[in-house]
Amino acid sequence: MPTTLLQPSYNIKMRKLSLFLVFILAFQLGQAQELRARVSVLANRVENTIDKKVFVTLQTALNNFINNRKWTSDNFAPEEKIDCSFLLNLEGTSDANVYKASLTIQSARPIFNSSYISPIINFQDQDVTFKYIEFQQLEFNENRVAGTDALASNLTAVIAYYIDLILGLDYDSFSQRGGDIYFQKAQNIINNSPEGRNISGWKPFDGIRNRYWLIENLLNSRYTLIHDAYYSYYRLGMDKLYDDEITARSQILNVLSLLNTFNVENPNTMVLQFFFQGKAQELIKIFSKATPPDKTRALEFLQKLDISNASKYKDGLK
């Protein structure tokens, strides 16, 4: 009889304890995760014979794959998470369950003492081919990047590669050469990438602006100035704008001078173009308030370094 009387109370206590432990675990995992990623999958170019619910499932799976996985050994508080987004724009192929896509990757960094978010990455990879069957588990193993099915593994390999790039550049922006370990992880993915028909973007002969060349540039000992530029631009420039706008702007101008030297010594590198993507409006706003000599100097540098936006700089920095 005593056991019968105590059992309901015991069960209630155990349920409460279990719920409490689940809550604590969820809180700790939430703190640990590094990314606050938003994944969108567009399938407007895929033929209507394919059930579009497949792509809703894929979008959910990718969001979970990125946001629920631990990508570093560091713990991130909620306010420290890196804001990023992935837009996968699909089109069908002649092979069942195989898709070709462009992937747009964006990441941003908060600037100290402000609500402003500065773009670090704004890049489109137009060379992603993969196989996906609805409810297929998305897997990635650093020790076996290619997995058992190259086409199925190519999607997660590409995503993991860009996550390492996001982490590496974010760490670079806070400490000198802070992102090296993540660039090396991306290099590991390159070295062990999936291989097969229609899979490309991983090899030097696949093009001059691809995943291979971007990491090659970031790890090339001749290009170490680019890492100094990321650190100086963000930590010594952007982060100081609120406290000392004149000094911060001067530091950013020094970065442009540094990058100009880099470009003269290493013309037409992918990494230099990568640096400027998404920054045109930001740089125009920064230097629109500069003294006439500094504005003229900035305009001269920017028209050489970011040729695709030369007219924007000319109009914005008159």
N, C-alpha and C positions, 0 to 999 in steps of 0.2 A: 504493500500500500504506500509507504513513503516514497518508493521509487516512482510510482505512478503520479503522485502529487508533485514531485519535483521535476519530472521530465519536461512538461511544457515550458516551465520557466527556464530550464537549462537550454532547451532548443532555441528559445527567443534570444537568450544571451549569446549563444554560439552564432546565430544568424547576424546579430548586431556586430559581434566581433569580426565575422567574415566580411561584412559590408565595410567596416572601418578599415580593415587591412587592404581591401580592394581599393578604397578611396585613397589611402596613403600611397599604395603602389602606383595608382594612376597619377597622383600628384607628382610623385618623384619622376615618373616617366615623362610627364608633361614638362617638368623642369629640364630634364636631360636632353630632350630633342633640340636639335640645332636650327631647324628650318621651319618657317611658317610659309609653306608652299601652296600655291593654287594651281591646279592642273585643269586645263580645258582641252577637250578633244572635239574637233570639228570634223564632220563627215559629209559635208555638202557635196563634195566631188566624188563620193562613193556611189556606185550604181544603186538604184532603188530596189533591186532584187535582194539586197542584204538587209536583214532586220536591224534597224538603227538602235535597238535596245542593247546590242552588242557593244556599242561605243559608249553608252552610258555606263555599262558595267566596267569597261576599260578605264574610263575616267575615274570612277570610284577606286578601282584597283591601283591606279597610278598615284592618286592622292594618298592612299593608305601606304603604299610602298615607300613613298618619299618621306611622309610626315611621321610615320610610326617606327622608322628604322633609326638606329643609332649610328651616326656617320663619323663621329670623332670620339676621343676618350675624355673630352671635356663636358662639363655640365653647363647648360645654358638656362638662365632664369628666363621667365616668359618675355620680359622686355628686351632680352638680349638676342632673341631669335632673329634669324636672317629672313627678311621678306624677299620672296622670289616667286616667279611664275613660269609655267611651262605651257606653251600652246602648241598642241600637236594637230596639224592640219592634214587630213588623210585624203588619199585617192586610192581607188582600187587597182589591182593588177590582174593579169590573166590567171594567176595561181590562186586557188581557193585559200581563204583565210590569210592571205598575204597582202600587205599594204605598203605603199610608198608614202612618205610624209615629209613635210618640212616641220622643223621644231624651232620655235622661237623661245629663247631663254632670256629672262630678265631678272636681275637682282639689284637690290638697293641697300644703302647704308644710312642710318640716321646720323644727322650732324649734331654735334654737341650744342646744348643750350638753345635748341630750336626744334620746331616741328617738321623741319624740312628733311626729305629723304632724297639722297643723292644717288643717281644711277651708277652702278659699277659695271654691270653687264647688260647689254642690249644687242643680242646677236641672233641671227637665224641660220640654222643648219638645214640645208635643203637636201640632205642626202641620207635619209633614214628609211630603211626598208626592214620590215619585221613581220613575223607571223603571230597572229593572236586568235585563239578560239575562246569563246565566251566562258568565263569562270576559270580559265587557265590561271594557275598560280604564277605570280611574277616573282622570279627568284634571281638573286645575284650573289655570287661567291667570289671574293677577291682572288681566291686560290684556284678558281675554275671559271674564269670569266665567260668562256665560250659555252659552258654548260653541255647538255646532251643534244641540244637542238640549236644550231647556230642562228637560224632565223628567229627563233623564239627568244633566244638570249640576247640578240642584238639590241632590242628595245631597252632592256634593263642595263645593258652595258653602256649605251649612249647616255641614258639618264644618269647613271652613276658617275660617268666621266664628267658631265656638266655639274653635278653636285660637288665633286672634288674641285672643279674649277671655281665654283661659287665660294666654297669654303676657303680655298687658297687665296683668292683675291681679297676676300673679306679680312682674313688674318693679316695679309700683307698691308692692308690699309691701317691697321692698328699697331703693328710692330714690324721692324725692319726684317725682311726675309721670313716673316712669320708663317707664310703659306707654303714653304718649300715641301713639307711632308705631304701636302695634298696634291701638289703638282706631281710629286713622285708617284702617288697613288694613281693619278690619271695616266701617268706614263706606263704604269703596270697594266692598266686596262688596254692601252694602245698595244703594248707588247704581246698581250694574250687575247686580243680581240677576236670575236667570231669571224670565221672565214667561210665564204661560200658564194654561190651565184647571186648576183644583185646586191651583195653586201659591199659597201665601199665607204670611204671617208676616213679609214684607219691607216692608210698607207701613204708614203710620200708621193707615189706615182698616181694617186687618186685625184690629185689637183694641187693647186698652190695655196688654197685657202680652206683648209679642212682641219679636222680634229688632230691629225698627226702634226701639222705644222704649227698649230697654236701652242701645243705643249712643248714642241721642240724649241720654239722661240722662248718660252717661259723658263726652260731649263738650260738654255744655251749660255755658257759662261761669258760669251761675248756681249750678251744682252742684259747684263745685270743692272744696268742703269734703269731699265724699265721698272724694276722692283723698287728702286729708290724713288722713282717718280710716283708710283702708287702711294707709298708711305708719305712722302712729302706733300702730295696733293691733298690727301685726306687729313692726315694727323696734324701736319704743320700748317696747312692752308685752310681747308674747309672747316675744320673743328675750331679754328681760332677766329672765324669771321665775326662772331657775336662779340667777343671780348676786345678784339683789336683788328678792325676791318682793314685798315691801311697796311699793317704788317702782314696780315693773312693774304691780301691781294698780291702783295709783293712776293710772297712765298710761292703763290700759284704762278705768277709771272716767271719766277725762277725755274719752276717745273717746265713751263713751256720752252724756256731757253735750253734746259737740259734735254728735253725731247727733240728739240731742233738739232742739237749736237748729235744725238742718237741717230736721227734720221739721215743726217749728212754722212755719218760713218756707216750706217746700215740702211740704205734706201729700200723702200717698198717691202718692209717687213709686215707680216700679218698682225703681230702683236701691237704695233703702233696704231694701225687702223682700229683694232679691237678696243684700245684704250679710249678712243674718242667717240665711239658709237653711243649715241644717246646723250652726249654732254653738250651739244651745241647751244641750246637755250640756257643751260646753266652757266656756261662760260660767257655768253653775251650779257647775261644779267650781272655777273661778277665785274666784268670790265666796262660796263656801260657807265659806272660811277668812278672810273679811274681818271687820273689826271690825263690831259691830252697826250703827253709823251708816252705814258704807260699804255694808254689805249691804242696809240699808233703802233707801238712795239708788239702788243698782244695781237693786234689785227695782222701784222706782218707774219708772226709765227703761225697763227691759226690758219691763215690761207694756204700756207705751205704744208702744214701738218694734217689738216682735215679738209682735203681738197673738195670732197663731195658736198661740204657745207660752206664753201668759200663765199658764195653769194649771200648766205644768211649772215655771216660775220660782217661782210662789207655793209649790208643794210643795217645791221644791229649796232655796229660800232662806228657809225659816221662821226 
